[in-house]
Amino acid sequence: MAKDKKSYTIGFDLGGTKILATLFDSRFKVVAEIKAKSKPQKGERNFLKTLRKSFEYLIYQGGVGRSEIVGIGMGCPGLIDDKNGIVLVSPNLAFMKHFRLAAQVQKMTKLPVVIENDVNTGLFGEHQFGAAKGYSHALGIFIGTGIGGALLLNGQIYGGASGGAGEFGHLLLDPQGPACGCGRIGCFEALCSRLAIAGEAAGLAARQKAPRLLKTVGTDLLEIKSGQLQQAVRAGDQAIEALLRRKARSIGVVMANLVNVLNPELIVLGGGLVEAFPALITKEAAQAMRDQAMPILARDVRVVPARLGDRAIVMGAAKRAWDRFSPPLKKGD
């Protein structure tokens, strides 16, 4: 049996602060990987240069040639026209407006490229390799600087009419709540994102109610990341732990509404905040969901932390590329 020489794929996770690029073999084992700062404020040319350098590093470090790579998959924040490889709008990568990213990367690498929304790609990765494997009806809620959502319905990622399905972060949670980056007030993201929690944690530190956090990072909310919150709780900042439990219950309220509408069998919670507090957040959110949702719909829903961590998006993106571009098996393979 002849071995097909096209046996590698590349996945990119494009973020507002960093780019993760990974070269996988045919079993989706990591061959080479690189992280780089995305620096979107420097514009399109610098961003594409970073992508090109990351690609060149992967093939050099992995010792593979272009002819051995099936294709490239990319997970990108924002509204994506995945059929045509166009980023319609991306709040975290502001220069991308009706941006033909697939064509640009294809021209640069001489390889076929597929692009999808990053959170959809992350849930797809979890469905293929992680916490959602074996499920047909699942929701993904990923909590980071913002809040992203994704839906797996009947075994397929659901994008909606124009690719925008799953914007859970902009569900209304409190009509009297804080302003959100989308221009509205009281959105789920404005109340429960890591950035929103950091703002409230900074207030607790300033009022001397979180002495460990105050000592380690002070009151600058941009310096209060998930790891710093984790250290503060471990060191005994009870007010920070209480804040996290309260926010987790708010996450559960949103989950209850989604359960009532979509009737999933699984909810995957991911992102840096969940990675730092997997048991606390999943337990509190699951209990609040069961308290608020219709009992007959909520009782069998599993709530689990994501398993793939930082690699959910690159694995999902690489698998998309493999599924779309790998040559069909020949008879006898």
Secondary structure, 3 states (H helix, E strand, C coil): CCCCCCCEEEEEEECCCEEEEEEEECCCCEEEEEEEECCHHHCHHHHHHHHHHHHHHHHHHHCCCHHHEEEEEEEECCEEECCCCEEEECCCCCCCEEECHHHHHHHHHCCCEEEEEHHHHHHHHHHHHCCCCCCCCEEEEEECCCEEEEEEECCEECCCCCCCCCCHHHCECCCCCCECCCCCECEHHHHHCHHHHHHHHHHHHHCCCCHHHHHHCCCCHHHCCHHHHHHHHHCCCHHHHHHHHHHHHHHHHHHHHHHHHHCCCEEEEECHHHHHCHHHHHHHHHHHHHHHCCHHHHCCCEEEECCCHHHHHHHHHHHHHHHHHCCCCCCCC
